[in-house]
Amino acid sequence: MFWQLVRMQLGLVTRRQARTAGVDDGWLARRVGSGELDLMLPTVFRHRAALRTHSQLTLGVSLWLDGRGAIASTTAARLLGLDRIPDERIVRVRGSVSRVPSPDIVLVRSGLAPHHLTAVGKVTVTSPARTLCDLAGDVTASRLRSAMESAFRMGLCTPEEVEVVAQEMGPSGWKGRGEVLRWLDERGGSAAMDSELELRTWRLLLHAGFELPVRQHPVTVDGDTYLLDFAWPERHLALECEGKRYHGRADPFEPDRVRRAALTAVGYRILPATWREVTRHGDRLIARVRAALGSSG
């Protein structure tokens, strides 16, 4: 049972787990003395043959915390699969421990309510909503927006849940609160966006001063449903972000043309929005949309 647990935990085991498996402290000490095990963190042992990875370190830190905290911020965000999270060597945690035993651990001393915790495999992490709030202090506003939209898109949490956590954390004392609340307000209550290009396009539209479109608007043609990135349904006008929809496909030409033909057949005009135009020629794109809205009014 002991060695099976070690294999299941990336070569790691805690002293408490070892005792539960029937292994006493003397046996562990002999294995450390022989070099078969080493003490990775207080109470956490590592088999010397186990590959040293960031995943192993993260699990080891979670085992060391043992209910006194959780993996948080960027480290939790990567485990949750959120978008545009920087790759870091450190492990970020929140908890009630007084000090950390390794320079690879970055601790924010903080209590965590039970509903602010979840698990990814064997690792205890902050909940998606709490992770986003903590993340706001450690990444740029652009990365935060992408992470938030990916969490909403995957159904990990809702904008309402993030706002509740932000309110629970209080009006001061944590960095990034303004960015979290600002984006919740700017994005509105529509569907989640699924790319950085969509995010940037939405911000352009938001500040243009004209009627805002519906995001991810479904249009069904001959039994096939197409989601329009941004649509003004009553005007049969859509703005589509190009360069990401068929990313990874060998030949995007045909499905893209079929899609456009189907939408055109039911009266939709499709305006393209490319990365270059959105990021370098936003005024030109907004003028084109404004003209199209005016001609269809």
C-alpha positions in Angstrom: 0.0 0.0 0.0 2.9 2.4 0.8 4.7 2.0 -2.5 1.4 2.1 -4.4 0.6 5.4 -2.8 4.1 6.7 -3.7 3.6 5.7 -7.4 0.2 7.4 -7.5 1.5 10.7 -6.0 4.4 11.3 -8.4 6.9 9.7 -6.0 5.7 11.5 -2.9 4.3 10.5 0.4 3.7 12.3 3.7 4.7 11.0 7.1 1.0 10.8 8.1 0.2 8.8 5.0 3.1 6.5 5.7 1.9 5.8 9.2 -1.6 5.1 7.9 -0.1 2.6 5.5 1.6 0.8 8.4 5.1 2.3 8.0 6.7 3.7 11.2 9.1 6.7 11.5 12.1 4.5 12.0 11.6 2.7 8.7 11.3 6.1 7.0 14.5 7.3 8.6 16.4 4.3 7.4 15.1 4.8 3.8 16.3 8.5 4.0 19.6 7.4 5.4 20.1 4.9 2.5 19.2 7.6 -0.1 16.1 5.8 -1.3 14.0 8.7 0.0 14.7 12.3 0.7 12.8 14.9 2.7 11.4 17.2 0.0 9.4 19.4 2.5 8.7 19.1 6.2 6.6 15.8 6.5 6.8 15.2 2.7 9.1 12.5 1.4 10.2 11.9 -2.2 11.5 8.8 -3.9 14.9 9.5 -5.4 14.0 7.9 -8.7 10.9 10.1 -9.2 11.2 12.8 -11.9 11.5 16.3 -10.5 8.9 18.4 -12.2 6.8 21.5 -11.4 3.7 19.2 -11.1 5.6 17.2 -8.4 6.6 20.3 -6.6 3.0 21.6 -6.7 1.6 18.3 -5.3 4.3 18.3 -2.7 3.4 21.8 -1.5 -0.3 20.8 -1.4 0.6 17.7 0.7 2.7 19.8 3.0 -0.1 22.4 3.5 -2.3 19.5 4.6 -5.5 21.6 5.2 -3.7 24.8 6.2 -4.1 26.5 2.8 -4.3 25.9 -0.9 -2.5 26.3 -4.2 -3.5 29.8 -5.4 -3.2 32.5 -8.1 -1.2 31.7 -11.2 -0.4 28.2 -10.0 -4.0 27.4 -9.4 -5.0 29.0 -12.6 -2.7 26.8 -14.7 -4.1 23.7 -12.9 -7.6 24.9 -13.7 -6.6 25.3 -17.4 -7.3 29.0 -17.7 -6.0 31.0 -20.7 -2.8 33.0 -20.9 -1.3 32.1 -17.5 2.4 32.8 -17.3 4.6 29.7 -16.9 6.4 30.1 -13.5 8.9 27.9 -11.6 7.4 29.0 -8.2 4.3 27.7 -6.5 1.9 30.3 -5.2 -0.1 29.5 -2.1 -2.5 31.1 0.3 -2.7 29.7 3.8 -2.3 30.0 7.6 1.3 28.7 7.8 3.7 31.1 9.4 6.6 30.5 7.0 7.6 28.5 4.0 10.4 26.0 3.9 11.5 26.6 0.3 12.3 29.6 -1.9 10.1 28.0 -4.6 7.0 28.7 -2.5 5.4 32.1 -2.5 3.0 32.5 0.4 0.3 35.0 1.0 -0.9 34.6 4.6 -4.7 34.5 4.4 -7.6 32.5 5.7 -9.7 30.7 3.2 -13.4 29.9 3.6 -14.3 26.3 2.8 -16.4 27.4 -0.2 -13.2 29.1 -1.6 -11.5 25.7 -2.0 -11.7 22.9 -4.5 -9.5 20.1 -5.8 -7.7 19.3 -9.1 -6.8 15.7 -8.8 -5.0 15.3 -5.5 -4.1 19.0 -5.3 -6.2 21.4 -3.1 -6.6 24.7 -5.0 -8.6 27.9 -4.5 -12.0 27.8 -6.2 -12.1 29.2 -9.8 -13.8 32.4 -8.6 -11.3 32.9 -5.8 -8.4 32.1 -8.1 -9.5 34.8 -10.5 -9.6 37.4 -7.8 -6.2 36.4 -6.5 -4.8 36.3 -10.0 -5.7 39.9 -10.5 -2.8 41.0 -8.4 -0.2 38.8 -10.2 -0.9 39.3 -13.9 -1.6 42.1 -16.4 -5.1 43.3 -17.0 -5.1 41.7 -20.4 -4.1 38.3 -19.1 -6.7 38.6 -16.4 -9.5 39.3 -18.9 -8.5 36.2 -20.9 -8.4 34.0 -17.8 -11.8 35.2 -16.7 -13.4 34.6 -20.1 -11.9 31.1 -20.2 -13.2 30.3 -16.8 -16.7 31.4 -17.8 -16.5 29.6 -21.1 -15.6 26.3 -19.5 -18.3 26.7 -16.9 -15.9 26.7 -14.0 -17.6 29.7 -12.5 -20.0 32.6 -13.4 -19.4 36.3 -13.4 -21.9 36.5 -10.6 -19.8 34.1 -8.5 -16.7 36.2 -9.1 -18.5 39.3 -8.0 -19.7 37.6 -4.8 -16.1 36.5 -3.9 -14.8 40.0 -4.7 -17.3 41.4 -2.3 -16.5 38.8 0.4 -12.8 39.8 0.1 -13.7 43.3 1.0 -13.2 46.7 -0.6 -9.5 47.0 0.1 -6.4 45.1 1.0 -6.0 43.1 -2.2 -4.4 44.2 -5.4 -6.4 44.0 -8.6 -9.9 44.4 -7.2 -10.6 47.3 -9.5 -9.6 45.3 -12.6 -11.9 42.4 -11.7 -14.9 44.6 -11.1 -14.1 46.8 -14.1 -14.1 43.8 -16.5 -17.2 42.3 -15.0 -18.9 45.6 -15.8 -17.4 46.0 -19.3 -18.2 42.5 -20.5 -21.8 42.7 -19.5 -24.0 39.6 -19.1 -23.6 38.1 -22.6 -21.8 34.8 -23.5 -18.1 34.3 -22.8 -15.6 35.2 -25.4 -13.3 32.5 -26.7 -10.2 34.3 -27.9 -7.9 37.3 -27.2 -9.0 38.7 -30.6 -12.7 38.7 -29.5 -11.8 40.4 -26.2 -10.0 43.2 -28.0 -12.7 43.5 -30.6 -15.4 43.8 -27.8 -13.4 46.6 -26.1 -13.3 48.5 -29.4 -17.0 48.1 -29.8 -17.7 49.0 -26.2 -16.1 52.4 -26.6 -17.4 53.1 -30.0 -20.6 54.6 -28.7 -23.1 52.7 -30.9 -25.5 49.9 -30.3 -23.7 46.9 -28.8 -24.0 43.5 -30.5 -25.1 40.2 -29.1 -22.1 37.9 -28.5 -22.1 34.3 -29.7 -25.5 34.7 -31.4 -26.8 31.4 -32.9 -28.2 31.2 -36.4 -29.6 27.9 -37.7 -29.5 27.3 -41.5 -30.7 24.0 -43.0 -30.3 22.2 -39.6 -26.8 23.5 -39.0 -26.2 26.1 -36.2 -23.6 28.8 -36.5 -22.4 31.0 -33.7 -21.7 34.6 -34.7 -19.0 36.3 -32.7 -20.8 39.6 -32.7 -24.2 40.1 -34.2 -26.9 42.7 -34.6 -29.7 40.2 -35.3 -32.5 42.7 -36.2 -30.1 44.2 -38.8 -28.8 40.8 -40.1 -25.3 42.1 -39.6 -22.4 40.2 -38.0 -18.7 41.0 -37.1 -16.6 37.9 -37.3 -13.1 37.5 -35.8 -11.0 35.8 -38.4 -7.8 33.8 -37.9 -8.9 31.7 -34.9 -12.1 29.8 -35.7 -10.5 27.0 -37.5 -7.1 27.1 -35.8 -5.4 23.8 -36.1 -7.4 22.4 -39.0 -5.5 21.4 -42.1 -7.8 23.1 -44.6 -10.1 25.9 -43.2 -11.0 27.2 -46.6 -14.0 25.0 -47.4 -15.8 25.0 -44.0 -15.3 28.8 -43.8 -16.8 29.3 -47.3 -19.7 27.0 -46.5 -20.4 28.9 -43.3 -20.4 32.3 -45.1 -22.6 31.0 -47.9 -25.2 29.6 -45.4 -25.3 32.9 -43.5 -25.4 35.0 -46.6 -28.3 32.9 -47.9 -30.5 33.9 -44.9 -29.6 37.6 -45.4 -26.6 38.2 -43.1 -23.8 40.5 -44.0 -20.5 39.4 -42.5 -17.8 42.0 -41.7 -14.3 40.5 -40.9 -12.2 41.6 -38.0 -8.5 40.5 -38.2 -5.9 40.8 -35.5 -3.9 43.4 -37.5 -7.0 45.5 -38.0 -8.2 45.3 -34.5 -4.9 46.1 -32.9 -3.5 48.6 -35.5 -6.4 50.0 -37.3 -9.3 50.0 -34.8 -10.7 53.3 -35.9 -11.0 52.1 -39.5 -12.8 48.9 -38.3 -15.2 50.9 -36.2 -16.0 53.3 -39.1 -16.8 50.3 -41.2 -19.2 48.9 -38.6 -20.8 52.2 -38.1 -21.4 52.6 -41.8 -22.9 49.1 -42.0 -25.2 49.8 -39.1 -26.3 53.1 -40.7 -27.0 51.5 -44.0 -29.1 48.7 -42.4 -31.0 51.0 -40.1 
